[in-house]
Amino acid sequence: MAGLKSLAKETAIYGASSIVGRFLNYLLVPVYTIALPASSGGYGVVTNIYAWVALMLVLLTCGMETGFFRFANNGKDEPMRVYSTTLLSVGFGSLVFLALGLLFLDPIAAWLEYGEHPWYIGMMMIVVAMDAIQSIPFAYLRYKKRPIKFAALKLLFIFLNIALNLFYYVVLKGNDVGYAFLFNLICTSVVMLCMIPELRGFTYTLDRELLKRMLRYSLPLVILGVAGILNQVAGTSSFDWLGNPKTAIWFIILILFTTSIGQPIVLYVAALGNVDNSIIEAAEVDGATKFQVFWKIKWPSIMPTTLYVLVITTINTFQCFALIQLLTKGGPLNSTMTIMYQVYDTAYRLNDLGYACAIGVVLALIIAIFSAIQFKVAKTDN
């Protein structure tokens, strides 16, 4: 019963600090929207850069804070060794990210369309690096059942950040969006200083074998994290990939790839399962390497499957219509106009059925030519 009460108490503290923190942070929204002039797009700058911050934080932590809990509690690995390995790996990755980011700050800022204010990006790079490192000591505080300090540091950041923003934007009537990022940097640095006790008092050791096991467990979590972030911001002003002529087609390709990869995987798994194991065993006895076994035995055996996948994928790619119709309708600026959608657009929007039929015939010929080439290449390989 005592353990249950302790768990409930800790859960309440962690949950309360998170809920209160989110609520208080929302108070900054009207401050930014009122103080920052709409003509400068100030609040849009804040939301856009913070969206990138969230994405980079997921990539830099690599799910290692969850991995730390898993391996520190498994009873097999020494907890402080797990903590040290996790802290060193995330810290090294964050410092490399920061060094490269600051080295190429100007081109990165220009790519993100903040070329006139590169230090908006520079300050947030420093914040992301520190946040990634801090995620591990925060996980350590939870592991050591120290919810008071965990919540205190979270609330310290929030109250200090709100106070600085209110003082500048409300009391001093400031309107420079860069101060929002500066205040975040100051608050993150204060929290980092408060975490010094969690960063000392033990021997730093990087256990490579342990790190490999942790990465095998944690890296799949990165995919979920990235998917969650993109699900929140894709198609909004933060990541307006479908509204940008430079990125729209690549986003369509990404969606087409992820929605089409399932069938080829199933086909290849089935094909590889039908490869004669006696031939593989004989090759291994004769000293063949894994690569030689794959290239000389498995790959030729699954060539019919490869041919089928290539032909079907080619046909489906040229016939891509529904995705374009649902997401972009060929825009922006015709950057996602496929041949199949051109047929539809010409026939039903421009009402030119003859020209649309001509395009359809050309499309059929192109698909036939590509398919013939693929059959010819496959026959030659066999």
C-alpha positions in Angstrom: 0.0 0.0 0.0 2.9 2.4 0.8 4.4 1.7 -2.6 1.1 2.5 -4.3 0.7 5.7 -2.4 4.3 6.7 -3.3 3.6 6.0 -7.0 0.4 8.0 -6.9 2.1 10.9 -5.3 5.0 10.9 -7.8 2.6 10.6 -10.7 0.5 13.5 -9.4 3.6 15.7 -9.1 4.9 14.8 -12.6 1.4 15.2 -14.1 0.7 18.5 -12.3 4.0 20.1 -13.4 3.3 19.1 -17.0 -0.3 20.3 -17.0 0.5 23.6 -15.2 3.4 24.1 -17.5 1.4 23.7 -20.6 -1.3 26.0 -19.3 1.1 28.7 -18.3 2.9 28.5 -21.7 -0.4 29.1 -23.5 -0.5 32.5 -21.7 2.4 33.6 -23.9 0.3 33.2 -27.1 -1.8 36.4 -26.6 1.4 38.2 -25.4 3.2 37.3 -28.7 0.1 38.0 -30.9 -0.5 41.4 -29.4 3.1 42.6 -29.0 4.6 41.3 -32.3 3.3 43.2 -35.3 1.4 41.1 -37.8 3.2 42.8 -40.7 6.5 41.2 -39.5 4.9 37.7 -39.1 6.5 37.6 -35.6 4.3 35.0 -34.1 4.6 32.9 -37.3 8.4 33.0 -36.9 8.0 31.7 -33.3 5.7 28.8 -34.2 7.8 27.9 -37.2 11.2 27.8 -35.4 9.7 26.0 -32.4 8.3 23.3 -34.8 11.8 22.7 -36.1 13.1 22.6 -32.5 10.6 19.9 -31.6 11.7 17.8 -34.6 15.4 18.2 -33.9 14.9 17.4 -30.3 13.3 14.0 -31.2 16.2 13.3 -33.6 19.0 14.2 -31.1 17.6 12.3 -28.1 17.1 9.2 -30.3 14.7 7.8 -27.8 17.6 7.3 -25.4 15.7 8.7 -22.4 13.2 5.8 -22.8 16.1 3.4 -23.4 17.7 4.6 -20.1 14.6 3.6 -18.2 14.5 0.2 -19.9 18.1 -0.8 -19.3 18.5 0.9 -15.8 15.6 -1.2 -14.5 16.3 -4.5 -16.3 18.3 -5.8 -13.3 21.2 -6.9 -15.6 23.0 -3.7 -16.3 24.6 -1.4 -13.7 22.3 1.7 -13.6 25.1 4.3 -13.3 26.9 2.7 -16.2 23.7 2.9 -18.2 23.3 6.6 -17.2 26.9 7.4 -18.1 26.7 5.7 -21.5 23.3 7.4 -22.3 24.6 10.8 -21.2 27.8 10.5 -23.2 26.1 9.3 -26.4 23.4 12.0 -26.4 25.8 14.7 -25.2 28.3 13.8 -28.0 25.6 13.8 -30.6 24.2 17.1 -29.4 27.6 18.8 -29.4 28.4 17.6 -32.9 25.0 18.9 -34.0 25.7 22.3 -32.4 29.2 22.6 -33.8 28.1 21.7 -37.4 25.0 23.9 -37.0 27.0 27.0 -35.9 29.7 26.3 -38.6 27.1 26.3 -41.3 24.7 28.8 -39.6 24.4 31.2 -42.5 23.4 28.7 -45.2 21.1 26.9 -42.8 19.4 30.1 -41.9 19.1 31.1 -45.6 17.5 27.7 -46.4 15.0 28.2 -43.6 14.3 31.7 -45.0 15.8 33.5 -42.0 18.9 34.7 -43.8 18.5 38.2 -42.3 18.4 36.9 -38.8 20.7 33.8 -38.6 21.0 34.1 -34.8 17.4 33.2 -34.4 18.5 29.8 -35.6 21.8 29.9 -33.8 20.2 30.6 -30.4 17.7 27.8 -30.9 20.4 25.4 -32.0 22.1 26.0 -28.6 18.7 25.5 -26.8 18.1 22.2 -28.7 21.5 20.9 -27.8 21.1 21.7 -24.1 17.5 20.4 -24.1 18.7 17.1 -25.6 21.4 16.7 -23.0 19.0 17.7 -20.2 16.5 15.0 -21.2 18.8 12.4 -19.7 19.3 14.0 -16.2 15.5 14.6 -16.2 15.1 10.8 -16.8 17.6 10.1 -14.1 15.6 12.2 -11.6 12.6 10.2 -12.4 14.6 7.0 -12.1 15.8 8.1 -8.6 12.3 9.0 -7.6 13.0 12.7 -7.1 9.8 14.2 -8.4 10.1 17.5 -6.4 13.3 18.6 -8.1 12.0 17.4 -11.5 8.9 19.5 -11.2 10.8 22.4 -9.6 13.2 22.6 -12.6 10.4 22.4 -15.1 8.4 25.1 -13.4 11.5 27.3 -12.9 12.0 27.3 -16.6 8.4 28.2 -17.3 8.0 30.9 -14.7 11.3 32.5 -15.5 10.5 32.4 -19.3 7.1 33.9 -18.7 8.5 36.6 -16.4 11.1 37.7 -18.9 8.6 37.7 -21.8 6.1 39.8 -19.8 8.7 42.3 -18.8 10.0 42.9 -22.3 6.8 42.6 -24.4 4.3 44.0 -21.9 6.2 46.4 -19.5 8.8 47.6 -22.0 6.4 47.4 -25.0 9.1 45.6 -27.0 8.3 44.0 -30.4 11.5 42.2 -31.4 10.7 38.5 -31.9 14.4 37.6 -31.4 14.0 38.3 -27.6 11.6 35.3 -27.4 14.5 33.0 -28.4 17.0 34.8 -26.2 14.8 34.4 -23.2 14.4 30.7 -24.0 18.2 30.4 -24.2 18.7 32.2 -20.8 16.1 29.9 -19.1 17.5 26.7 -20.6 21.0 27.8 -19.4 19.7 28.4 -15.9 18.2 24.9 -15.8 21.4 23.5 -17.1 23.3 25.1 -14.2 20.8 23.7 -11.7 21.5 20.2 -13.2 25.2 20.3 -12.4 24.8 17.9 -9.4 23.3 15.3 -11.7 26.2 15.7 -14.1 29.0 15.0 -11.6 29.8 12.6 -8.8 30.3 9.5 -10.9 32.8 8.1 -13.4 31.9 8.7 -17.1 32.2 5.4 -19.0 31.0 4.7 -22.5 30.0 1.0 -22.8 30.0 0.4 -26.5 28.3 -3.0 -26.2 25.6 -1.5 -24.0 25.2 1.4 -26.3 24.6 -0.9 -29.3 21.8 -2.7 -27.3 20.3 0.6 -26.3 20.3 2.0 -29.8 18.6 -1.2 -31.1 15.9 -0.6 -28.5 15.6 3.2 -28.8 16.0 4.0 -32.5 12.6 2.6 -33.5 11.1 5.1 -31.1 12.6 7.9 -33.2 10.3 6.9 -36.1 7.3 7.2 -33.8 8.5 10.6 -32.4 9.1 12.0 -35.9 5.8 10.8 -37.1 4.1 12.4 -34.1 5.8 15.7 -34.7 5.0 15.7 -38.4 1.4 14.7 -37.7 1.1 17.9 -35.6 2.7 20.3 -38.0 2.7 18.9 -41.5 0.6 21.1 -43.8 0.6 24.0 -41.4 2.6 27.2 -41.5 5.4 25.5 -39.6 6.1 22.9 -42.3 4.2 24.0 -45.3 5.8 21.4 -47.6 2.7 20.9 -49.7 2.3 24.7 -50.2 5.9 25.2 -51.3 6.7 24.5 -55.0 10.2 23.4 -54.1 9.1 20.7 -51.6 5.6 19.7 -52.6 6.7 17.0 -55.1 9.1 15.5 -52.7 6.4 15.3 -50.0 4.2 13.6 -52.5 7.0 11.1 -53.4 7.5 10.4 -49.7 3.8 9.7 -49.2 3.6 7.5 -52.3 6.7 5.5 -51.2 5.4 4.9 -47.6 1.9 3.9 -48.9 3.3 1.6 -51.6 6.1 -0.2 -49.8 4.0 -2.8 -48.0 3.2 -5.0 -51.0 6.8 -5.3 -52.2 8.0 -6.2 -48.7 5.4 -9.0 -48.5 6.4 -10.3 -51.9 10.1 -10.2 -51.2 9.7 -12.0 -47.8 7.7 -14.7 -49.6 10.2 -15.0 -52.4 13.2 -15.2 -50.1 11.4 -17.9 -48.1 11.2 -20.0 -51.3 14.9 -19.9 -52.0 16.4 -23.5 -51.9 18.3 -23.7 -48.6 20.4 -26.6 -49.8 22.0 -24.4 -52.4 22.8 -21.8 -49.8 24.2 -24.4 -47.4 26.4 -25.8 -50.1 27.7 -22.4 -51.0 28.5 -21.6 -47.3 30.4 -24.9 -47.0 32.5 -23.9 -50.1 33.4 -20.6 -48.3 31.0 -18.2 -49.8 30.4 -14.9 -47.9 27.0 -13.6 -47.0 27.3 -11.0 -49.7 28.2 -13.7 -52.3 25.3 -15.9 -51.2 22.9 -13.0 -51.6 24.3 -11.7 -54.9 24.9 -15.1 -56.6 22.0 -17.2 -55.2 19.3 -15.2 -53.5 19.1 -12.3 -55.9 18.8 -14.3 -59.1 16.2 -16.5 -57.4 14.0 -13.6 -56.6 14.5 -11.9 -60.0 10.9 -12.7 -61.2 9.6 -11.0 -58.0 11.8 -8.0 -58.7 10.6 -7.8 -62.3 7.0 -7.9 -61.1 7.6 -5.2 -58.5 9.4 -2.9 -61.0 6.7 -3.2 -63.6 3.8 -2.7 -61.2 5.6 0.2 -59.4 6.3 1.9 -62.7 2.7 1.6 -63.8 1.3 2.9 -60.4 3.8 5.8 -60.4 2.8 7.0 -63.9 -0.9 6.5 -63.0 -0.7 8.5 -59.7 -3.9 10.5 -59.5 -5.8 10.1 -56.2 -3.0 11.4 -54.1 -2.6 14.5 -56.2 -6.3 15.1 -56.3 -6.7 14.9 -52.6 -3.6 16.9 -51.5 -2.6 19.5 -54.1 -4.7 19.3 -57.3 -1.5 19.7 -59.3 -0.3 22.8 -57.4 1.4 24.8 -56.2 2.4 26.3 -59.6 1.9 22.9 -61.3 4.8 21.5 -59.3 2.9 18.3 -58.6 1.2 18.0 -62.0 1.5 14.3 -63.0 0.6 13.0 -66.5 -2.5 11.2 -65.2 -3.7 14.3 -63.4 -3.0 16.3 -66.6 -5.3 14.0 -68.4 -8.1 14.7 -65.8 -7.4 18.4 -65.7 -7.4 18.8 -69.5 -10.6 16.7 -69.9 -12.8 18.0 -67.1 -11.5 21.5 -66.3 -10.4 22.7 -69.7 -13.1 20.5 -71.4 -10.6 19.4 -74.1 -11.4 15.7 -74.5 -9.4 15.2 -77.7 -6.2 16.5 -76.2 -6.8 14.5 -73.0 -7.2 11.3 -75.0 -4.0 12.1 -76.9 -2.1 12.5 -73.5 -3.7 9.2 -72.3 -2.4 7.4 -75.4 1.1 8.8 -74.9 1.0 7.7 -71.3 0.1 4.2 -72.3 3.0 4.1 -74.8 5.4 5.4 -72.2 4.3 2.7 -69.7 4.6 0.0 -72.4 8.1 1.2 -73.4 9.3 1.2 -69.7 7.8 -2.2 -69.1 9.4 -3.6 -72.3 12.8 -2.3 -71.2 12.4 -3.8 -67.7 11.5 -7.2 -69.2 14.5 -7.0 -71.6 16.9 -6.1 -68.8 15.6 -8.9 -66.5 15.8 -11.4 -69.3 19.5 -10.4 -69.9 20.3 -10.7 -66.2 18.8 -14.2 -66.1 
